[in-house]
Amino acid sequence: MANIEDYLVWRGDVPFDIDPFNEVDNAIFSELVYSAFDDIVPGPGLKEKCQ
């Protein structure tokens, strides 16, 4: 069964003006909204240097 990563690899870098925003794209963005980004993205006002 395919997952979000498989879809993103399959879709590649096709711009939305070539292949318009669709229900699957909407579902992916909706899923990202509820994802925990702890330890991935620094919190507001925190600036960490990338090493």
ZAMARGU-4260 file (C-alpha; in steps of 0.2 Angstrom, whole numbers, plus 5000, padded with zeros to 4 digits):
<rodrens>
0) 5000/5000/5000 | 5007/5017/4995 | 5009/5031/5008 | 5012/5050/5008 | 5031/5048/5004
5) 5027/5037/4990 | 5015/5050/4983 | 5027/5064/4985 | 5041/5054/4976 | 5029/5049/4962
10) 5022/5067/4960 | 5040/5074/4960 | 5042/5092/4957 | 5027/5094/4945 | 5020/5112/4948
15) 5002/5115/4952 | 5000/5125/4936 | 5003/5109/4926 | 4994/5097/4938 | 4981/5107/4949
20) 4980/5105/4968 | 4969/5089/4971 | 4961/5080/4985 | 4976/5070/4989 | 4987/5085/4990
25) 4974/5093/5002 | 4974/5077/5013 | 4993/5078/5014 | 4993/5096/5019 | 4979/5092/5032
30) 4990/5078/5039 | 5005/5089/5041 | 4995/5102/5051 | 4993/5089/5065 | 5010/5082/5064
35) 5022/5085/5079 | 5038/5094/5074 | 5046/5093/5091 | 5065/5091/5089 | 5064/5095/5071
40) 5059/5113/5070 | 5065/5125/5084 | 5051/5134/5093 | 5047/5152/5091 | 5061/5164/5095
45) 5074/5150/5096 | 5088/5151/5083 | 5099/5136/5082 | 5114/5134/5071 | 5113/5120/5058
50) 5129/5110/5059
</rodrens>
